[in-house]
Amino acid sequence: MTRPDFENTAIAFRLKTDSELERAYFLFKMIANEPLVRIGTAVTNFAVKAHLPVEGLIRATVFDHFCGGVNEQDCLPKIDQMFEHGVCSILDYSVEGKEIENQFDTAMQKILHVLDFVKEKEAIPFAVFKPTAFGRFKLYEKVGAGLNLTEEETAEWQRIVNRFDLACKKAHDLDVALLIDAEESWMQDAADNLAEQMMRKYNTERAVIFNTAQMYRWDRMDYLKSLVETAKNENFKVGIKVVRGAYMEKENNRAEEKGYKSPICTSKKETDDNFDTAVKFMVNHLDVFSIFSGTHNEISTYRLLGLMHYNGISKSDPRIWFGQLYGMSDHISFNLAEAGYRVAKYLPYGPVRDVMPYLIRRAEENTSVAGQTTRELSLLKKEKERRKI
C-alpha cells in the first residue's frame, strides 16, 4: 500500500493563495499564544456584545479561515473549489446556545432546508445537527437520568422526538446521510437513545443516520459493542462518527465538583488507544457499521488506512469516510482525497455574530492541543518556503 504523504504541502495548500497562506500562518501564530487567545476572546466577546463595528475584521480573518460563509449560497464557491480536488463538504450551521421553543423549530427548519439544498449537490454528502439545536439541554439531562417529567415536560420532550423524526425521515427520503453530533456526557444518554431509535427506523438498508461516539469517554467501547448486538438482533445498520471529544475540561470539572468518577480517559494515550480500538472494532463489523472517522490525528488516520488495506476494503468504499474541520489539517484532507479516499470537511457557516461562540471554542481548543497548532505552523512555514523557490 502506498500511503498518502501528509508532508506534501503543495497538495495540502493548493487552494490557498499566498495571502491566504500568510493569514493562516498569522492566525495559528496567534492561537499558539495562550494569554493572547484569552485576551482576544475577552475583547471579541465585549466588542460583539457592545455591538462595536468589528464584524468586518472578524470576517476577513478568523471567520473566513474557519467558516464557509454566512449562508448556504455564500459557501458554494469554497464547496465547489474543494470538490474539484476530491474533498466534499458538510454544511454545519454553527449557531449555538439557543433555549427557546421557536428557536428549536427554526433550527429544525434550517436542517430540513439544508437537506433539500445538499440533495442537489454531490459535493455535500452529509448534513449535521446538534441534539441541543432541537431541544433544551436540561430536558435531555432529566430524560437521560430517568427522572419523572411533568406533563408540560412530557409534551416538550415529544416535540424534540418529533423534530428528530422529521429531520431523519427527510434525510432517509432524500438519501442524504445525517450526522448527529455528541455533547456533554450528562445529557448524552437521552440523545443516544433518540439516535438509536432513528437508526432502527431509518437505517434498515444502509446507514443514513449517524450518531457520534466521543472516544475520550472510557465507556464508549461498551456502547459500541451493545449497539452492534442490538443492530444484529433487530436488523438495522449503524452509522457512527467517531471522534476523540470536545468537552474534556468541562467533563472533568463537573465530575470533581459533584464527586463522581470522571467519564474521561485518564491520559491522552488512553484516549488515542480507545479511538483506534473503536475504529478497528467497527472495521471488523463493517457488515453493520458505517464509519465517519473525524480526526486530525495522522497516526490514527494511517491506522485506518492500514486496516482498509489489510481487509481488502476499497479506498472508495461508501461505508468509510474521513473528516476534518475546515481551516485545519488540510495536509490530511487533501492528500487523502488525492489518493482516492472519501473525505469531507466540516464547513461551519452562519451570521458572523452568531458564529462567534463556535469560533472562540475553536481557538481555545487549538490552544489546548499544542501539538496540533505546532504541526499546522510547521506545514504552513514549509509551504511558504517552497513557494519562494
N, C-alpha and C positions, 0 to 999 in steps of 0.2 A: 504493500500500500504506500503510495506517495502521499505524504502528509502535506496539507496546506502550510505554507510558510508564513507564520504570523509576524515575521520580521520584514515582510515585503511591504514597505511603506508606500511604494509607487502605486500599488493596487489599493492599499488601505485608504489613502487620501486622494485618490484620483479625482474625486468630485470637488475637492476644496481648492478654491483659488488661493493665490499667495496671501492675499489679505485675510481670507478666512482661516488659513493656516496660522497666521500671526495672531489673529483674535483667539483661536483655540489655545495657542501656547500661552498667551497672556491670561486667559481665564483659568487654566489649570495651575499656572503660577500663583494666582490669587487664592485659589481653592486650597493649595498646598500650605498656605499660611493660616493656621487655625485662629489666632487672635484677629486676623484681618477678616476672616469669614464671620466671626461673631460680631465684630463692629459693623461690617457691611450688612449683615442680616438685620441688626437693630436699626440702622439708618434707613434701610429699604422699607422695613415694616412701618417705621414712623412716616416716611415720605408717602407711602401708599395710603395709610390711614388719614394723613393730613391732606390728602388729595393734592399733593405737590406735583408739578408737571414733570414727572420722571419716567413716564411710560416710554417716551421716545428713546431715552438712554437704555432702559431695560430691554426694550425690543431690539435695539441694534447690537446688544452684547449677549447677555446670558440667555435671553428668551430665544433669539434666533439660533443660538448654538444648540440648545437642548429641546426646542419645540419646533413643530412643523408650521404653525401659523395660528391665526385667531379663529378660523373656522375651517370646515372641510375643504372648501374651494381653495382657500389660501394655502392649504397643504399640498395641493396637487402637483405643483412643479417639483417639489422635493420627492414626492412619491414616485413620479414618473422618471425622474433623474436616477433614483436608486434602482428602480426596477429594470432600467436599461442595462444595469450591471448585475442583475440577478437577485437583488435584495428587495424583499417585499416589505410592506408596512402594516402596522397595526394602529389604527386611529384610536387614541386614548384621550377622551375628553377629561382633562385633568383638573376639573373644578372640585374642590374638596370642602368638607366641613359643613354640609347642609343638615338642617334639623327639622324642617317644616314639611308637612304633607304635600303641599302643592309643589314644593321643590323636588320631592321624590318622584312625583308624577312627571314633572318636567324632565328629570334625568332619564326616566324610562322612555319618554317620547324621543329624547335625544338618541338613545341606543337604537330604538326602532328606526329612526331616520338614518342613522349611521349604517344599519344593516341593509336598508334599501340602497344607500349610496355605494356601499362596498360590493354589493351583489354584481354591479356592472363593471367592477374593476378587478381584473386578475391579479393586479399588483397588491391588493389588500385582502388576504385570505382569511383574516380574523377580525372580529370585533371584541370589545372587552368592557367590563364594568366592575365596580367595587360593590360588595353587598350593601355597604352603608350609603351608597348612592340611591338605594331603593327603600331604605328604612332606618329608623333610629338605632344607634349603637346600643343604647341601654336596653332596648327591647330584645335585640339579638342576645345580649348578655343574660337577660332574665329567662328567655326561652331555652337557651343552652344549659342554664343551671337547673332546669326542670321546675322552676317556681310557678306557682299558680298565677294566671293572668286575670286581670279584671275583665269585665265584659267589654269595656272600651278597648283594652289592650288586645283582647282576642280578635276583635274586628280589625284593629290596626295591623296585627300580625297577618291576618288573612289578606289584607291589601298588599303586604310585602310578598307573600306567596304568589298572589295574582300577578304582581309586576314581574317576578322571576319567570313565571309561566308564560306570560305574554312575550317576553324577550326571547326565551328559549324556544318557544314554538315557532316564532318568526325565523330565528336562526335555522331551525330544522327545516322549515318550509322553503327557505331560500337556499339551503345547503351551504351556509356560511358558518364556519366554526366560531364559537363564542367562549372566550376566556373569562372565568370568574376569579378575580384577584382575592388573595388572602389578606386578612387583617390581624388584629391582636388576638392572642390565644383565648382570652376570656369571653370573646364573642364568637369565636370561630366554630365551635361545635354546632351551633344553630345554622350557621352558613354552610358548613359541611353537609349537614343533613338535607338542607334545601338543594344543594348542588347534586347530592346523590339521588334525590327524588327526580330531579330534572334529567339526569343521566338515564335513570331507569325508564323514564318516559320517552326520551328523545334520542337515546344512543342505541337503538335496537339494531341498526345495521352498521353504523360506524360512529366514531367519536365526533359528535358535533359540539357537545357541552364539555368544557374542560374546567375542573376545579384546580386550585393551586395548593401545592404542598411546600411549606417552608421548612427546609431540612435542618435549620438551626434548632428546630424542636426535636428533642430526643425521642418523642413518641410517634413521629410520623411514619417510621417503618412499619409499626404495628397498624397504623391507619391504612397504609397501602396494602398490607397483607390481608387485612379484614375486607377491604374494598374488592380485591381481586376474587376472594372467595364468594362474596355476595354476587358479584357480576357473573361469575361462572354458574352459580346456582340459579340465578334469575335471568340469565341470558341477555345481558346488555354489555356494551363496551364502555371503557373508562378512559376519559381524557384527563391527563394531568400536566399542568405546567409546574415544573419542578424548579425551585429557586432556593437560595440559601436563607434569605429572610431580611426583613426591613425594619423590625421594631425591637431590636435586641436590648438597647438601653432601657426603653420603656418597660419591657417584659421583666428584666432583672430587678429594676427599681420597684415595680409593683409587688413582685414576689417577696422582696426583702421587707417592704412596708407591711404586707399582710401576713408575713410569716409562713409562707408555703414554699415548697421546693420549686426553684425556677424551672420553667419548661424548656429553657435554652441549654444547649450543649455547653459543657464546661470549658471548651477550648475551640480555637479555630480549626485545629486538626480534626477534632471530633466532628465538627460540622462538615468539613470537607469530606471526611470518610463517610458520613451519613448520606451526603449528597450523592457521592459516587456509588454507594451501595444501593441507593434507591434507583438510580439510573440503570444499574446492572440488573436489578430485580425486574424492572419494567421491560427491559430489552428481552429478558428471559421469558416474559409473559406477553410478548407482542401480539399474541392472538387476542388478548383482552385490551391491552393498553395502547393508547397513542400518546406520544411524549412531546412536550414542548420544553426543551432544555433552556431555561432562562438563566444564563450565567455569563459573567465576564472573566471567568477563570480559565486560563489556557490549558492547564493540566486536565481539568475535568472535561473540557471540550475534546482534547486529544484522546482521552479515555473512551468517550462515547464513539468517536471515530473508529478507534481500535475494536470496540465491541461490534460495531456495524460490519467492519471488515471480517472479523473472526466468524461472525454468524451469517455471512453471505447476504447481508441486507443492502439493498441498492442505495446509493447516495441520495437518490430522489424519492425514496420510499415515503409516501404521504403520511405515514404514522410517526415520522421523526422530524421535528423541526428544531432549529437552533435560534435563539433570540437574544438580542441585546437592546439596550436603550439607545435612542437617537442621541448623538453627540458624544457617545462613549464607545470604546472598543471597536472602532472601525477596522482595526487590524485583524480582528477575529471575523467580523461580519462579512467584509468584502473578500477576504481571502478564502473563506468557506464557500461563498457564493461562486467565486471564480473556479473553485474545484468541483462545483456541481451539486453541493448540498443545499437543502432547503433552509433559507434564512429569512427572518423577519425582524425588523426594527420596531420597537415600541415608539410611536410618534405622538407625543403629548401635544395637545392643542387646546385653545380656549382664549377668552379675553385676557389680555396681559395682566390686569389686576387680579382676576380670579385665579390665574395660574401661579401667582406668586408663592402661595404656600408649598406647591409642588416644587418650584424652583429652589426655594430655600432648603427644603428637605434634601434635594439633590446635592446641593453644595455641602450641607452638613454631613451627609453620608459619605461623599467623596473625601471630605476632610478626615473622617474617622477611619477610612480604609486607605492608609498611607501608601501602600504598595500599588494600588490602582492609579492614584494620581501620579506617582513617580513613573510608572510604566507609560502612561499617556504622554507625559512630558518628554521622556526619552525618545519615544517614537516620533513625536512631532518635531523634536530637535533633529532627529536623523533625517526626516523628510525635508526639513528646511535646508539642511546641509547638502542633501542630494540634489535639490533644485538649483543650488548655486554652481554646481559643476558644469 
